[in-house]
């Protein structure tokens, strides 16, 4: 019994370790319209899809402004800019948005970014900055004639960085069907030829793992992962190559790697993805911290770029 209780205490520590670095707070309710309902996008309808969701963001901005929430109004207004390419938008609650950088319809290589905890429309700018940094590097490094696109997918309700939800798979279980639907939509737009890579940060790695079985992607890379909820890479049941990295300055290294039942739910995410026991292709991420994997010029961004471009022999290892 003592051993079982020690494991339960460690499970609580998992939640604490994941939640302490950033303190989140619930935001007040802000009115927003329901999302636009459209048929799945095709290459021919992409521009119309982008325009419809920009219009939805514009309407949400006006409603937020009328409500007196200038921060949300500014965030929605930025998303409504004519230059933005929105595959989806839902301004309700914390907000959901999927944005494309580049020419998706003609891309040869597509990277899908999946964020971790405490990401919503109010904090979307930092997530988009990561997508922009990756897109800039892909554009610069791609060989002549290779076209690239990046999809920033804030397509699920991320857990807050303080609370038990961030240490369970519950949100990931609900998000996985949405991520699978996104990949299906991307294949409808691009066809079967382009290679698609999932790049999953922090809690996003749990989402990617839940969606992985049979998913039509070529690479799945997890960075800053507290664990995936699977014991091994093989347990993800995917044809994709599985990659993992953790920066030397990332606090997530201190998260206990276990999974136990606690209060009717399962807490923790099991095997460390960068451990030999997990069996991923571990690549170098440099000295960065938990939020630095897409920092311009970083070792991790260099290697993620190589993974997306299929230059796997050039990926460096510690």
N, C-alpha and C positions, 0 to 999 in steps of 0.2 A: 504493500500500500504506500510506504514511504517513497518508493521509486516512482510510482504513478503520480503522487503529489508533486514530486520534484519536476517531473515532466510538465505538469500543469503550470507550475510556477515559471518554468522556462518558456512555456507558451505565452504567458502574460508578458514576459520580457521581450518576446518577439514583437508584440504589439507596441511596447514601449520603445524598442530600438527603432522601429520604423517610423514612429510618430514624433519622437522628441526633436529631431533636427529642425522641423518647420512647424510652427504652431498655426493651425488653420482655425477659422471661425466661420460660423454659419452666416450667410448674408441675408438681408431682408428680401421678401418676395418682391419681384418686379414683373409687371404685366408684359406679355408678349403674345403675338398671334400664334396660332397653331402652324406647324410647318406646311409648306406647299406640298401637295400631293401630286407626284408626277410618275409617269411610266419609267422603268429603268432606263438609264441613259444609253445612247449608242453614239458612235462616232459622228453621225449626222445630226444628233440632237444635243450635243455637248454645249454648244453656245447658248441654246435656248434654256438648257438646264441651269447653266451658270447665271444667266440673266434672271431667271425666276427666283433663285435663292438669294441673289443680291437684292431683289425687290423685297423679299421677305425680311432680310436684314435691315433694309431701309425702314420698313414699317415698324419693326421692333425698336429701332432707334428712336423713332418719333414717340412711340408709346412709353419708352423708358424716360425720355426727356419730359414728357407730360407728367410722368409720375414723380419727377424730381431727382431721378438717379442719373446724374451726369456721367459717372464713370461707365455705367453699362451703356448709356446712350452713345458715348464716344467709341466704345468697343464695337458696338453694332454698326455705327456709322462707318467705321473703318472697313468693316467687312462688306459694306454695301458699295464701296468704291468700284467704279466701272472696270478697273484693272484686275479685280479679284475674280478668281475662278472657283466658285463654290459648287461642289457636288451635292452638298446638303447643308441645311441650316435649321436650327430649332432654338429660338431665343428664350424658351421657357426654363425656369429654374436656373441651375448653373450654366446651362446652355450646351448645345452640341453643334459642331461644325466640321465639315470635311472640305478641305481646300486643296486644289491642284496647283502645283508650280511646274511650268513647262507645258509642252504639247503632248498631252496624254494620248490622243488619238493616233499619233505617229511615233510614239516612244518605242525604243528597242529595249530599254532597261527602266523599270519602274521600282521605286522604293516607297514603301508604306511605313510611315512613322506612327507608332502607338505609344501614347504618353502614359505616365504614371499618375500618382495620386495628386489631388488638389489642383487639377487642371480643368478649367471651365472658360467661358467666354471672357470673364474678367481677367484671367491670367493667360489668355490665349497668345498674347504677344510673345511671351518667352518660348512657347512651344513652336510658334511660327518662325521665330529666329533660328531655332535648330533646323527646321526644314529648309529655310533659306540658305543657311550655311552649307548644308549637304548639297542642295541644288547647285549652288555656285561652284562647289568643288567638283561635282559630277560634270558640270558643263565644261569646266577647265580641263579635267583629266580624261574625258572620254575621247576615244580615238576618232579620227575623221570619219564622218558618216554615221556615228553612233548617237542616237538621240535619246535623251533621258527625261524623266519626269519624277516628281516627288509628290506623294499624297500625304498631307498632314491629316490624320484621322482622329479627331476628337469625337468619336462616335458612340461613346458610352459614358455613363455617369461615374466618374472616377471617385474613389473613396477620399474622404478628407484625410489629411495627414495627422489627425489626432482622432482616435477612436478604434474600436475593434475591427471595423469593416476592412481596414487596410491590411489586416493580418489574416484574413480568411479569403477563400476563393469565391465567395458569394457574388460579388460584383463581376468578377471575371466570368463566372458561369453564365450570368445574364448577358454579358457583353459578347461572348464568343459567337453566338449566332449572327449578331450584327456585323462582326468582322468577317465572318464567312460570306455573308451577303455582299459586303463591299468587294471582296475578291471576285465573286461571281460577276458583279457589275463591271469591275475593271476588265475582266476577260471579255465581257460583251462589247466593251468599247475597243479594246486593243486586239482581240483575237488571241489565239493560242501561242503566237510566236514570241512575244516579248518575255523576258525573264523578270519575275517579280520577287523582290526581297522584302521581308518583314523586319523592321528594326524596332526593337521593343525595349523601352526604358523602364526600369524599376517595376512597379506593379503592372505595367503594361506587359512585362514578360509573362505574367500569370495569364493575362488575357490571351496572348499569342499561343501559349501552351494549351489552353483550353480549346482554342480554335484549330489547332494544328492537325489533328488526325484527318488524313486524306485531303488536306487543303492544297489547292493548285498554286503553290509557290515554290520557288527554287532554293531560297535561303531564308533562314530565320536566325537573326542575331539578337541576343539578349545582353543588355549592358546595365550595370548597376542593379542586378537582379537579386532579390532576397530569396530566390528559389522559384521554381515554376509550378510546384504542386505535383511534379512527376519525379520519380526516383532516378530515372536515367533519360538520356536523350532518345534512346530507342523506344522508351515507353510513350513518346509523343506520337508514334505511329504515323510518320510523315516521310515522304520521299525527299523532303528538303534537307539540305545540309544545315546542321545546327552549330551555331557559333556562340561563344560567350566571352565576355571580358569584364574586368573590374579595375577601375583606376586605383592607384596606390593610395590616394587620399580619400577614397569613398568610405563613408561611415557604415555603409551597408555590410561591409566585411564583418562587423561585430554582431550582426543579427544571428541568433541561434538558428541553425539549420535543422529543423525538426518539424513534425506535423503530428498534433495530438488532438483528441476530442476534448472540448471544453465548453460547458454550458450549452450543449446540444448542437454545437457546430465544430468544424475542424479548423484549428488555428495553426498557422505556420505553413511553410511551403517545401519542406523536405530538403533534399540533397542540394548542396551548393553547386550551382551550374559551372563554376570554374574549377571544380575539383575533378581529379582523374576519375573518381567513381561515377560522375555523371556522364562522362563520355562525349562532351561537346568538343568542337575545335576551338581551343582557347587562343585568343589573340591579344596582342599588347594594346593597352589603353593608356599608357603613360602615367604621369603622377597626378592627374586630375581628380577632382572630387565628384560627388554624386550628380552635380548639374553640369559637368564639363565635357560630356562625351561628344557633343557636337560643336565644341568650341573651335573656331577657325584656327588652323595651324596645328591642332592637337594630333597626337599619335592615334587616338581612337577614331577621329574623323577621317584621317588618312586611311586607316584599315577598313572602316565601314564603307568608304568610297570604293576601295578595291573589291570588297565583297559584292557590292551592287553591280560593279562593272564586270564581274566574273574573273577578275585578275587574282585568283585565289593563291597562286604560287608566290605572289608578291606580298601577301599578308604577313606581317611580322608577328613574332611571338616573344614572350618574355624569356 
